[in-house]
């Protein structure tokens, strides 16, 4: 670091010495060349305001999670072209110790214009969200009340008058259904009347909060994920995935329409969503990138002798009546980081096995199960590592598919493919091969 500073100073000095040699349009002293950039007067004045808050015994208390974690944040809340300043701090011993001071910016100075207060141990999160499409942000805040207890609240700030729009106990939330008419907030938390989790959607329409509530599957515990997308018939959908026991995951599929929220996958007899419980820990995803989230249904493959269990994934889209449609079937290889969309006719007739007998090659072999239960190997997909991976990806019969993190993936159609009644060709394999990214798996 010291050498770097010396080098930087030498460059500055050389530049200063060169100035007199240039056309006589510079009149800069050495002190000015080395001077640090000056803060604008408005920021200096804001810092004095903040210092006054802290000198009274307060301390910074930045949000502990979410996208906005700074103790001082700048956001144009009222859409006037000037960013307000929000200062997050705590006053120990106060009845409402957690505070947010909001400073208006008139282009020259910051003036304290409003504030939000809360109880608890921490400010958990903040989000700026236009809930009614008027171009002005509402403020969504999470408050950590105690260990394992959190409250979510929404506030409007029209003319710097803070109005609480809603408040609820929550374990997870998401802003959703974003469009020209504004966005909604969906929260998951304990039901007030039952020992069961429920989802609540808050929408701001014509100045009033509309609230839709629906209960989740019986036994639904910690939330693994919340996503939203249209359902297959265009109705707004929420996909809430929770642990349901020590080894299972359930997806509750909720439809939101005209302020009403309903769990379209829940069955009254069992109290659990039908067709979405699984022990295989994979999350819902838009597997075919059509803008609609599909829910995975793992299907165990027949086992080859002395081979472990392998699974195919059937991906279903749901409509607002709870009916499902199969969109794709895939084989996911999480350990190597890829998945393959299966061509039609494959899923009912194949098995797979792993071969790691060659150093630097991790191979998945796909086999066709003949009528007499014989296995006919027809496809190999390689994950090739090591210095000679490029050469090995070009061996006779192999074709490179993708490369990531110094691993080359390649396919080879094996001799048995010619004898099979299913289609096996390089174009289908290449088009159906994908790298796995983090939002596809847990």
N, C-alpha and C positions, 0 to 999 in steps of 0.2 A: 504493500500500500504506500510506504514512504517513497519508494522509487517511482511509483506511478504519479505521486504528487509532485515530485521533483521534475519529472518529465513534462507534466502539465504546466508547471511554472515556467520551465524553459521555453516551452512553446509560446506562452503568453509574452514572455520577455522578448523573444525573437520577433513576434508580431508587433510589439510596441516599438522596437528598434527600427522596424521596416516602415513604420508610419510616416516619418519625415521624408522618406524617399518617394512616397506616393504623391499624387496630386494634392495640393495644399488644402484639402477639404476637411481635415481632422484637427481637432484641438482637444485631445484627451490626455489627462494626467495619468501617471502610473497608479495613484491611489484609486482613481475611478475604474481603471482596468481590473484591479484586484477586488473591488468592492462586491459584496454579496448582493443579489437582487433585492430590491426593496419591496416590502409588502404594501399593497394599496392602503390608503387611509381607512377605507371601510373595513378591511380585515383587522387592522390595528385596533379600530374602535370596537369591533366584535370581540376581539381578544380581551379587551378591558372589561367588557360585559361578562365574559366567561370567568375572568379572574375574580370579579366581584362575587359571583356565585360560589366559586370554590373557596374564597377567603372566609366565607361565613360558616365553614365546617362541612360543606358538601364535598363529594368526590365523584369523579367520573364513573358511570355505570353503563358501559356500552352493551348493546344486545349480544347475547351469548351464542346465538345461532341464526341461521338464515343468510340471505345475500347481503344484508346491510349490517355491518358489525362495528362501524366506526362510532366513537363517542361524540363526534361532531359530524353531522351530515348536512349536505346541501341539496335541496330538491325544490323545483318550481311547483309548489302544491296548487297554487291558484291559477296557473297558466297565464301569468301576466308578463312573462319574459324575464323576470328576476327571481333568482333562487332564494327561498327561505333557508335559514339556518336552524337546525334542530340540535339541541344539546341534551345529551342523556346523562343524568347524574342521580345520585342518591344522597339523602340526608339521614344519616343514622339517628335512630331514636324518634323520628317523626311518625305520626299516625299513618301517613301515606308517604313512605320513604322514597319510593321510586318516582322520578319526575322527568318530564321532557319539556324544556323551554323552547318555544318557537319564536324566532326573531324574523320580523318582516324586513325586507330589503327594498328601499325606495330608489336604489341605484347609487346612493351616496353613503347612506348609513344603515345600520341594523338597529331596529327598535323592537324590544320585547313586546310581542303582541298577543300571545296565548300560551297555555300550558296544559299538559296532561299529567295526571297523577295516578299512581297505583300502589297497591299494597303487595307485600311479598318479599322474596329474597333477591330476585333478579328480573331485569327486563329480558325476556326470552328472545323476542324477535320483533321486527317491524317490516311492514310492506306498504308501499304506496300504490293504491289501486283505484282506478276510476270505475265506480260501481254503477253509475247511472248514465254514462256517456256524455256528460256535460263538459268534459275536458279538464275538470278539476279532480284532484286526488282525494279519496278518502284514505284514512290511516288505519291499518289493521295491526294490532299489537298483541303479542303473547306475553303474559305475565306469569312468572314462576312464583306461585303462592307458597308452596312448601315442597318437600321432596315427593315427587310423584303426583303433584297437584298443580295444574296449569289452567289459566283462564285466557280465553281469546275474546277480544273486544274490537269493535269497529267504531270509528269516530268520523264525523264530518267536521269541516273547518271553514264553512262559508262565512266570509267577513270576519275571520278569526274568532268566531264563536264556536267553541268546542261542544259538540252534541254527541253523546254516545248513542250509536245506532243499534248495537246488539252486544250481548255478552253471554258467554257459555263456557262451561268446563270442557276441556278438550284434551285429547292425546295426540291428534294429528289433524292438519288442515291443509287445504289447497285452494288457491284462487283458480277459478274455472269459468268455462262458458264465455270466454272473452270475445267481444264483438263490438260493433258500432254503438250498441245500446248499453254498453257497460259490461262489467264482469260480476260474477257471484263469488261467494266464499262458501266452501263446503268444509264442515268440521265433523270429526268423529269423537264421540265421548260417551260417557255412561248415561244410560236412560234415567230420567228423573223418577220414573214410576216402577221400573223393573230392574232386576240385576242382569242387565243386558246392554250391549253397546248399540248406539244408534248414530245415524248420520243426519246432519241438519244442513240445509242450504239456505243462505241469506242472500236476497237480491234487493237492490234499491230501485224502486219503480215509482216515478212521480213523487219523489220525496218521502215515500214510506217504505219500510222494510217488510218484504214478504218472506215468510219462513215456511219451508217445507221439511218435514221430518219423516224418516223411515227407519225401522229397526233392522239390525243386521242379524246374521245367522246366530243361532243359539250357541254359546260357547266361544264366539269370536273373541280373541284376545288382542295381543299387541298388533298394531298395524304394520304390515310389511311395506305397503305401497298404496298410494292413491293416484289414479290417473283419470283423465276425462277425454272423451271423444264422442262424436255422434254415434248412436247405435246404427244398426244396418238399415233402419227405415228413417234415419235423419233426426230422430229425437235426441236431445242432449242426454248423454250417458255418463255415469260415474262408475269406476271399477275400483272397489275397495277390497284389498287383499290382507287377510289377517291370519295369524296362527290360530288353529282351532283345537289343537292338542299338541303334545310334545313332538309329533312327527308329521302333522298335516297342515295344509294351507287351504283356505277357502276364499273364493272370489264372490263377493256380493255385487250384483249388477243392478244399478239404480237408474231409473228414467226420471228426468226432470222436465216438466212441461207445464207452462202457465202457472208457475208457483207451486205446483204439486210434485212431491217426490215419492216414488214408489220403488220397492225392491222387487224387480220383475223375475229374479231367479229364485226367490225364497219360496219354499213350499210349506204351507200351513201345517200339514200333518207332522213333518219332521222338525220344522223350525230352522232348517238349514237349506242353503241354496243348492239346487239340484244340478248335478253334472259339473260342478266346479271344485269339488273337494279332491285333493290329491296329496299324496305323500312325496311326490317328486317336486323339489323346490324350485319351480320355474314360474316366473311372473307373466302376467298378460302383456301383450305387445302388439303393435301394428305390424304383423309379420309380413304382410304383402304390400305395405306402404300405400294403402288406398285411403288413409285418413280415418279408418275405423279400427278400434282396438279389438283384437281377437283373444279369446281365453283358451289356454292350453289344456289338453286332456291327454295325459301320458298313457300309452298303451304298451304293455310289456311284450317284447318279442319272444318267440320260441327260443329256447336255449340250445346251443350246440353242446356236444359232450365236453365236459371239463371246462366250460366257459361260463363266466358270470352272467348276471342279468343285464340286459340292454333294453332300451325303450325307444319307441317312436313317439312323436308329439303330434296329436291332431289339434288343429287350431280352428276354433268356432267363433263366428260372429253372432251376436244376439240382437234381436229387435226389441221394441218396447213392450211386446206381449210375452217376452221370455222365450220365444222360439229361436232355435239355433240353426246355423248353416255351416257346414264344413267348408273352410276356405283353402287350407293347405295341410299337408302332412310332412313333417320334417324329421330328420335324425340329427340330434345335437351331440356334438363331441366337445364337452366343456373342458376336459383336461388339455386338449390341443387347441381349443379356441375357434372352432368352426362349426357350421351346420349346413346340411344339404336338404334342399327341397326335393321330395321324392316324386318322380314322374308317376303318372297314373299306372295302376296295376302292380306297383311294387309292394305296397304296404301289407298286403295279405299273404305275401309269398316269400319274404326275405328273413334272414337273420344276419347278425354281424358278430365279429370277434376282433380282438386286438392282437397285433403281432409286434413285439418290440425286440425281436431276436437279432436285428442288425443294428449296430451302434450308429447313433445319429439318425435313425429312422423309426418313427412311430407310425404304424400302419393300421388303418381300419379296413378290414376285408368284408365286403358285402357278398352274401351267398344266397342263392335261390334254393328254396325247399321244394324238391321234386315230389311227385305224388308218392313215391316209395320212401319218402323222408330222407333221401340223400341230399347232401349239401353240395351245390355247384357254385364254386367261387366265380364271380363275374366282374367285380370292381374292387380296386384298391385305391385308397386315398392316403397319401403320405404327408407327414410333417417332417421336413428334412432340416437338420441343423448341422453345424460344423463348417469348417472352411471349404469343404468340397461340395456343399449343398447345391450350388448352381450346376455343377457337372452331373450330380446324381439326379437332378430334376430333368435332365435332358437324355437320360438313358433310353434305349430303344423301348418304345411303347408308352413312355411317360409324357405327360403334358403339364406344364406349370399352370397353376390356377390363381395363386396370389402369393404375396410375400408380406410378412409382418414381424417386426421385432427379431430380425435375423433368422427367421424360419420361412422356408419356401414350402408351399403346399402344392402337391402335384397329384394328378390322377393317372391311373392306368387301367384300361379296359382289358380284362383277362380273357383267356381263350374260351372259357366256358360261356361267355356272353352270346356266342354265335348259336348256341343250342337252345336258347331260352325263348319262351313265348312273350316276354316283356321287352319293351324298347330300351336299349342301352346304347347311347351314343355320346360322343364327346361334347357336342353342343348343349345337350340337356344338362350334363354334369357341370359344365362351365357356367351356364346360366343359373343353375340352382345352387351353386356353391357360394357361401357367405362367411365372412369373418364375424364372430360373435362380439358384440359390444356390451358394455356393462348393463344397459337398461333392459336387455333381453333376459338376463338371468337374475337371480336374487343377489 
